[in-house]
Amino acid sequence: MPIYDFHCKRCGKKEFDTLQRMSDPKPKCCGISMEVVPGLCSGYVFPAEGITLTNVEARPKTFHSTKEMRRYAKDKNLELGALL
């Protein structure tokens, strides 16, 4: 099944890495269907050992999914750019 990212045009809420069939209804927010976020590479698969960033903290930080990286960036108020 494909993985999609969705965005609510009304409130700006985003849902990342949603696994669903193309025939499934889009998630709803604010009473309307959310829009698919275009142009993102949602098919990237992390290697089993993960991706290690060495310049984020004093000690290297290893991530095993895009979702984990996004959560970390949001919590630490970081901009990881193209990695997300």
C-alpha positions in Angstrom: 0.0 0.0 0.0 1.2 3.5 -0.7 2.2 6.0 2.0 0.7 9.5 1.8 1.1 12.8 3.6 -2.1 14.9 4.1 -2.8 18.6 4.8 -6.0 20.4 6.0 -6.5 23.5 3.9 -8.7 25.0 6.6 -6.6 24.7 9.8 -3.2 23.6 8.5 -3.0 20.3 10.3 -0.7 17.8 8.7 -0.7 14.0 8.9 2.5 12.3 7.8 3.2 8.7 6.6 -0.4 7.6 6.3 -0.6 4.0 4.9 -3.8 3.5 2.8 -5.1 2.3 -0.5 -6.0 4.7 -3.2 -9.6 3.6 -2.9 -9.8 4.4 0.8 -11.4 7.7 1.7 -9.1 10.6 2.6 -8.8 11.4 6.3 -11.1 14.3 7.4 -10.3 17.4 9.4 -12.6 20.4 10.1 -15.4 18.5 8.4 -13.7 18.3 5.0 -11.4 15.8 3.4 -7.7 16.5 3.7 -5.6 17.1 0.6 -2.7 14.9 -0.4 0.6 16.8 -0.1 2.2 16.8 -3.6 5.8 16.3 -4.5 7.0 14.4 -1.4 9.1 11.3 -1.7 7.1 9.0 0.6 8.7 5.9 -0.8 12.1 6.2 0.8 13.0 3.3 3.0 15.5 3.7 5.8 18.4 1.2 6.0 18.1 -1.4 8.8 20.8 0.3 10.8 19.1 3.7 10.4 20.5 7.1 9.5 22.9 8.7 11.9 23.2 12.5 12.1 26.5 13.6 13.6 26.0 17.4 13.8 22.6 17.5 15.6 23.7 17.0 19.2 27.0 16.4 21.0 26.5 12.7 20.5 25.4 11.3 17.1 21.7 10.7 16.9 20.3 7.7 14.9 16.8 7.6 13.3 15.0 4.6 11.9 12.1 6.4 10.2 11.1 9.7 8.7 8.3 10.0 11.3 10.9 9.7 14.1 13.0 12.4 12.4 10.0 14.7 12.0 9.0 14.3 15.7 12.6 14.9 16.8 12.9 18.0 14.6 9.6 19.4 15.9 10.5 18.7 19.6 13.9 20.4 19.2 12.6 23.1 16.9 15.1 22.1 14.2 15.0 22.5 10.4 16.3 19.3 8.9 15.3 20.4 5.4 15.6 17.8 2.6 16.0 15.0 5.1 12.3 15.2 5.9 
